[in-house]
Amino acid sequence: MVMIGTDSHKKTHTVVALDRVGRKLGELTVRANTDGHVNLLRWAAGFGEVTFALEDCRHLTRRLEGDLLRAGQRVMRVPTRLMADARRGARAPGKSDPIDAEAVALAALRHADLPVAELDGPAREIKLLSDYRRDLVMQRTRACCQLRWHLHELDPDLEVRSRSLRNDNTTRRVADALEGVDGIVARLARDLLARIVELNTLVKALEKELAALVAAQAPSLLAIPGVGVLSAAVLIGETAGVHRFRDAAAYARFTGTAPVPVWSGSSAGKVRLNRGGNRQSNYALHMIAVTQARGIGPGREYLERQSRRGKDRTAAFRLLRRRLSDTVFQALRADQRHNVTDLPTAA
């Protein structure tokens, strides 16, 4: 088997082919378009059975990955951290496109259990909609903060409660207060209010669309106490196929809930908080834990049990997040089996 590593840019892809022991067989640079991808496939055909290793920066490799998969090729995704480690340990110093492509291929040879890419499906649709909603919410938050300062300048006695600008009643009340007020500050306030109303409509429409998609794809995940549509959408989109993970422990490392060992000699068993992993998934698990701690589901009882064992609240929450990671993993697996069995069979 030949491993072909790629270093991708907006205009070009540079690829390097290595044999199973890491010896360089060839390199090529092609344009980052369909014609270039066809040339790449013709070149790769000369090596027989190949596997493509792409650095996991999907904003640059999405189209290449799709063309390779549609051509029947096997594609692996190499995390940037592993590529950087392989480049630092290489014999050739410096940094160039061929050096980076070779480092990607070396990392793929050293780590046989890396995620295997597949064609886009409902999980990516959910991720794109979830990410778009998050961006719109950030825009709305910024517009709300700006509007509040303008309103305070115009009328310090006008009370607008926190987070109330997402409600239609509040936006209408503010619009009535601004009606007939002259000046540049009032004009800017009206423009910001109109933008907030528009963003409210877009966010609500996206949440409705996400609710339908998530309910169809992950009923078992939604059945977990404390898991709402938005947290489920984040977990589905960031996981990108639970079959990529061999067990719950591997998934916990992905979500950043698996503790990091920090012991040596007689201090065995010590661990620290894992600040790595996918932070969006980690945040979603944290919000589920917060919800359960309020009495929805078994979280509160679990925290109290850990407290009786001498754990402080922070340590107990870490344990609860890990427990929830395992629960989410099992639910995603159940949903995957459900979705596979629901696929239509050929006549």
Summary of the structure (lengths in Angstrom):
residues: 347
radius of gyration: 25.2
end to end distance: 35.8
largest distance: 76.6
contacts: 1035
relative contact order: 0.08
helix: 60%
strand: 11%
